[in-house]
Amino acid sequence: MQKQSNVTSATSSGWIPLSRSLLLMISRKQLFGWSLALFLITGLLTWLGYLLTVDFMDSLTGSFMATAPATDTIWGWIKHKGWLIGSWLFLIVSRIVAFYFAFLFAYSLTTPGYAFLSAAAEKLYAGDNFDADAGFSVAGVVRDILEGIKIALFGIVVTIAALLVNFIPGAGQVAVVLLYTYYSTLMFIDYPASRRRWSLGRKVAWLRTHNGKALRIGLLPAVISMIPVVNIFAIALLFPLLTIHATLNFSAIELTQKVPTVSSGGRLYGKRD
């Protein structure tokens, strides 16, 4: 009989709440210490990347933003109002875009660390059902970074698409939230999926197959990421927890498909959806 991990288990709905993921993180010294280190590194890299990206954007548009049109004529007054509105819109959009570029930069560089955190959490959850597909190696670290870069580049495409559909009133804003939600889920399940050597196409197919749970995994980080400035610190703080949370639910789904029922002490571990 296969052994069930006594750390946590899925509910009858097959979903592991965020509270249980948090309990796992703070109750295990290894997970908590690694999460704290990743929070500090991710926050620092994101902040530095954000400052550099904002400086670069401002250098490209500095002359336009610094000089306001004259208001001595009616046409000049209209141009001034247009310039004022455009300046505020540029300020808001540029800061949001700068955050995503900065975070994707930090995400790519810290991928090996989060991959390790994800594997450690999954091993605690899965117990004897944990499949160590890939041990630590230099080649594995390089592969993790390349996978992170691939997801980051895909994120740039998603960001451009979000900017375009955002011009559609009502439906466009809903589409933006959905785009960022599913992309956030893709970022988090990339760690356990890459350990299984999944391709990007297979990861996207997993989102379609499990779209309901994928929506639940990615909604919180997607909403937080849309809050300017605050998102830098909030995402960096929550990213380790969200990585563990997504990994546990990803593992629960994959294990229930591989093992219809695994019980220990009379408790049901897996249940086919």
Contacts in CASP RR format, 6 or more apart in sequence:
PFRMAT RR
TARGET T0000
AUTHOR 0000-0000-0000
METHOD contacts of the structure
MODEL  1
MQKQSNVTSATSSGWIPLSRSLLLMISRKQLFGWSLALFLITGLLTWLGY
LLTVDFMDSLTGSFMATAPATDTIWGWIKHKGWLIGSWLFLIVSRIVAFY
FAFLFAYSLTTPGYAFLSAAAEKLYAGDNFDADAGFSVAGVVRDILEGIK
IALFGIVVTIAALLVNFIPGAGQVAVVLLYTYYSTLMFIDYPASRRRWSL
GRKVAWLRTHNGKALRIGLLPAVISMIPVVNIFAIALLFPLLTIHATLNF
SAIELTQKVPTVSSGGRLYGKRD
1 263 0 8 1.000
1 264 0 8 1.000
2 128 0 8 1.000
2 129 0 8 1.000
2 259 0 8 1.000
2 262 0 8 1.000
3 127 0 8 1.000
3 128 0 8 1.000
3 264 0 8 1.000
4 127 0 8 1.000
4 262 0 8 1.000
4 263 0 8 1.000
4 264 0 8 1.000
4 267 0 8 1.000
4 269 0 8 1.000
5 124 0 8 1.000
5 125 0 8 1.000
5 126 0 8 1.000
5 127 0 8 1.000
7 24 0 8 1.000
7 28 0 8 1.000
7 124 0 8 1.000
7 125 0 8 1.000
8 16 0 8 1.000
8 20 0 8 1.000
8 21 0 8 1.000
8 23 0 8 1.000
8 24 0 8 1.000
8 125 0 8 1.000
8 248 0 8 1.000
9 16 0 8 1.000
9 267 0 8 1.000
9 269 0 8 1.000
10 16 0 8 1.000
10 249 0 8 1.000
10 252 0 8 1.000
10 256 0 8 1.000
10 269 0 8 1.000
10 270 0 8 1.000
10 271 0 8 1.000
11 17 0 8 1.000
12 271 0 8 1.000
14 252 0 8 1.000
14 253 0 8 1.000
14 256 0 8 1.000
14 270 0 8 1.000
14 271 0 8 1.000
14 273 0 8 1.000
15 213 0 8 1.000
15 216 0 8 1.000
15 249 0 8 1.000
15 252 0 8 1.000
16 245 0 8 1.000
16 248 0 8 1.000
16 249 0 8 1.000
16 252 0 8 1.000
18 220 0 8 1.000
18 241 0 8 1.000
18 245 0 8 1.000
20 248 0 8 1.000
21 241 0 8 1.000
21 244 0 8 1.000
21 245 0 8 1.000
21 248 0 8 1.000
22 241 0 8 1.000
24 31 0 8 1.000
24 121 0 8 1.000
24 124 0 8 1.000
24 125 0 8 1.000
24 244 0 8 1.000
24 248 0 8 1.000
25 31 0 8 1.000
25 32 0 8 1.000
25 35 0 8 1.000
25 121 0 8 1.000
25 240 0 8 1.000
25 241 0 8 1.000
25 244 0 8 1.000
26 32 0 8 1.000
28 124 0 8 1.000
30 120 0 8 1.000
31 117 0 8 1.000
31 120 0 8 1.000
31 121 0 8 1.000
31 124 0 8 1.000
31 244 0 8 1.000
34 113 0 8 1.000
34 116 0 8 1.000
34 117 0 8 1.000
34 120 0 8 1.000
34 240 0 8 1.000
35 117 0 8 1.000
35 240 0 8 1.000
35 241 0 8 1.000
35 244 0 8 1.000
36 240 0 8 1.000
38 110 0 8 1.000
38 113 0 8 1.000
38 114 0 8 1.000
38 117 0 8 1.000
38 239 0 8 1.000
38 240 0 8 1.000
39 236 0 8 1.000
39 237 0 8 1.000
39 239 0 8 1.000
39 240 0 8 1.000
41 106 0 8 1.000
41 110 0 8 1.000
42 106 0 8 1.000
42 107 0 8 1.000
42 110 0 8 1.000
42 235 0 8 1.000
42 236 0 8 1.000
42 239 0 8 1.000
43 106 0 8 1.000
43 232 0 8 1.000
43 233 0 8 1.000
43 236 0 8 1.000
45 102 0 8 1.000
45 105 0 8 1.000
45 106 0 8 1.000
45 109 0 8 1.000
45 110 0 8 1.000
46 99 0 8 1.000
46 102 0 8 1.000
46 103 0 8 1.000
46 105 0 8 1.000
46 106 0 8 1.000
46 232 0 8 1.000
46 235 0 8 1.000
46 236 0 8 1.000
47 102 0 8 1.000
47 232 0 8 1.000
48 102 0 8 1.000
49 98 0 8 1.000
49 101 0 8 1.000
49 102 0 8 1.000
49 105 0 8 1.000
49 106 0 8 1.000
50 98 0 8 1.000
50 99 0 8 1.000
50 102 0 8 1.000
50 232 0 8 1.000
52 102 0 8 1.000
53 97 0 8 1.000
53 98 0 8 1.000
53 101 0 8 1.000
53 102 0 8 1.000
54 94 0 8 1.000
54 95 0 8 1.000
54 98 0 8 1.000
57 94 0 8 1.000
57 97 0 8 1.000
57 98 0 8 1.000
58 65 0 8 1.000
61 90 0 8 1.000
65 87 0 8 1.000
65 90 0 8 1.000
68 80 0 8 1.000
68 83 0 8 1.000
68 84 0 8 1.000
69 76 0 8 1.000
69 79 0 8 1.000
69 80 0 8 1.000
69 83 0 8 1.000
70 76 0 8 1.000
70 80 0 8 1.000
71 77 0 8 1.000
71 80 0 8 1.000
92 228 0 8 1.000
93 163 0 8 1.000
95 228 0 8 1.000
95 229 0 8 1.000
96 226 0 8 1.000
96 228 0 8 1.000
97 159 0 8 1.000
97 163 0 8 1.000
99 225 0 8 1.000
99 228 0 8 1.000
99 231 0 8 1.000
99 232 0 8 1.000
100 155 0 8 1.000
100 159 0 8 1.000
100 225 0 8 1.000
101 156 0 8 1.000
102 232 0 8 1.000
103 225 0 8 1.000
103 231 0 8 1.000
103 232 0 8 1.000
103 235 0 8 1.000
104 152 0 8 1.000
104 155 0 8 1.000
104 156 0 8 1.000
105 152 0 8 1.000
106 236 0 8 1.000
107 148 0 8 1.000
107 151 0 8 1.000
107 152 0 8 1.000
107 187 0 8 1.000
108 145 0 8 1.000
108 148 0 8 1.000
108 149 0 8 1.000
108 152 0 8 1.000
109 145 0 8 1.000
111 144 0 8 1.000
111 145 0 8 1.000
111 147 0 8 1.000
111 148 0 8 1.000
111 190 0 8 1.000
111 191 0 8 1.000
112 140 0 8 1.000
112 141 0 8 1.000
112 144 0 8 1.000
112 145 0 8 1.000
113 144 0 8 1.000
114 191 0 8 1.000
114 239 0 8 1.000
114 240 0 8 1.000
114 243 0 8 1.000
115 144 0 8 1.000
115 191 0 8 1.000
115 194 0 8 1.000
115 195 0 8 1.000
116 136 0 8 1.000
117 191 0 8 1.000
117 240 0 8 1.000
117 243 0 8 1.000
117 244 0 8 1.000
118 191 0 8 1.000
118 192 0 8 1.000
118 195 0 8 1.000
118 243 0 8 1.000
118 244 0 8 1.000
118 247 0 8 1.000
119 191 0 8 1.000
119 192 0 8 1.000
119 195 0 8 1.000
121 243 0 8 1.000
121 244 0 8 1.000
121 247 0 8 1.000
121 248 0 8 1.000
122 130 0 8 1.000
122 192 0 8 1.000
122 247 0 8 1.000
122 248 0 8 1.000
122 251 0 8 1.000
123 130 0 8 1.000
123 132 0 8 1.000
125 247 0 8 1.000
125 248 0 8 1.000
125 251 0 8 1.000
125 252 0 8 1.000
126 251 0 8 1.000
126 255 0 8 1.000
129 255 0 8 1.000
129 258 0 8 1.000
129 259 0 8 1.000
129 262 0 8 1.000
131 196 0 8 1.000
133 195 0 8 1.000
133 196 0 8 1.000
133 197 0 8 1.000
134 140 0 8 1.000
134 195 0 8 1.000
134 197 0 8 1.000
143 194 0 8 1.000
144 194 0 8 1.000
147 190 0 8 1.000
147 194 0 8 1.000
148 190 0 8 1.000
150 200 0 8 1.000
151 186 0 8 1.000
151 187 0 8 1.000
151 190 0 8 1.000
151 200 0 8 1.000
154 183 0 8 1.000
154 186 0 8 1.000
154 200 0 8 1.000
155 183 0 8 1.000
158 179 0 8 1.000
158 180 0 8 1.000
158 183 0 8 1.000
161 179 0 8 1.000
162 175 0 8 1.000
162 176 0 8 1.000
162 179 0 8 1.000
162 180 0 8 1.000
165 172 0 8 1.000
165 175 0 8 1.000
165 176 0 8 1.000
165 179 0 8 1.000
166 172 0 8 1.000
166 173 0 8 1.000
166 176 0 8 1.000
168 175 0 8 1.000
177 222 0 8 1.000
177 223 0 8 1.000
177 226 0 8 1.000
178 215 0 8 1.000
180 222 0 8 1.000
180 225 0 8 1.000
180 226 0 8 1.000
181 215 0 8 1.000
181 218 0 8 1.000
181 219 0 8 1.000
181 222 0 8 1.000
182 207 0 8 1.000
182 211 0 8 1.000
182 214 0 8 1.000
182 215 0 8 1.000
182 218 0 8 1.000
183 222 0 8 1.000
184 217 0 8 1.000
184 218 0 8 1.000
184 219 0 8 1.000
184 221 0 8 1.000
184 222 0 8 1.000
184 225 0 8 1.000
185 207 0 8 1.000
185 214 0 8 1.000
185 215 0 8 1.000
185 217 0 8 1.000
185 218 0 8 1.000
185 246 0 8 1.000
186 203 0 8 1.000
186 204 0 8 1.000
186 207 0 8 1.000
188 217 0 8 1.000
188 218 0 8 1.000
188 221 0 8 1.000
188 242 0 8 1.000
188 243 0 8 1.000
188 245 0 8 1.000
188 246 0 8 1.000
188 247 0 8 1.000
189 203 0 8 1.000
189 206 0 8 1.000
189 207 0 8 1.000
189 214 0 8 1.000
189 217 0 8 1.000
189 246 0 8 1.000
189 247 0 8 1.000
189 250 0 8 1.000
190 203 0 8 1.000
191 243 0 8 1.000
191 246 0 8 1.000
191 247 0 8 1.000
192 246 0 8 1.000
192 247 0 8 1.000
192 250 0 8 1.000
192 251 0 8 1.000
192 254 0 8 1.000
193 202 0 8 1.000
193 203 0 8 1.000
193 206 0 8 1.000
193 250 0 8 1.000
198 206 0 8 1.000
206 214 0 8 1.000
207 214 0 8 1.000
210 253 0 8 1.000
213 249 0 8 1.000
213 253 0 8 1.000
217 242 0 8 1.000
217 245 0 8 1.000
217 246 0 8 1.000
217 249 0 8 1.000
218 242 0 8 1.000
218 246 0 8 1.000
220 238 0 8 1.000
220 242 0 8 1.000
221 235 0 8 1.000
221 238 0 8 1.000
221 239 0 8 1.000
221 242 0 8 1.000
224 230 0 8 1.000
224 231 0 8 1.000
224 234 0 8 1.000
224 235 0 8 1.000
224 238 0 8 1.000
225 231 0 8 1.000
225 235 0 8 1.000
227 234 0 8 1.000
252 270 0 8 1.000
253 273 0 8 1.000
255 262 0 8 1.000
255 269 0 8 1.000
255 270 0 8 1.000
256 270 0 8 1.000
256 271 0 8 1.000
256 272 0 8 1.000
256 273 0 8 1.000
257 272 0 8 1.000
257 273 0 8 1.000
259 269 0 8 1.000
259 270 0 8 1.000
260 270 0 8 1.000
260 271 0 8 1.000
260 272 0 8 1.000
261 268 0 8 1.000
261 269 0 8 1.000
261 270 0 8 1.000
261 271 0 8 1.000
262 269 0 8 1.000
262 270 0 8 1.000
263 269 0 8 1.000
END
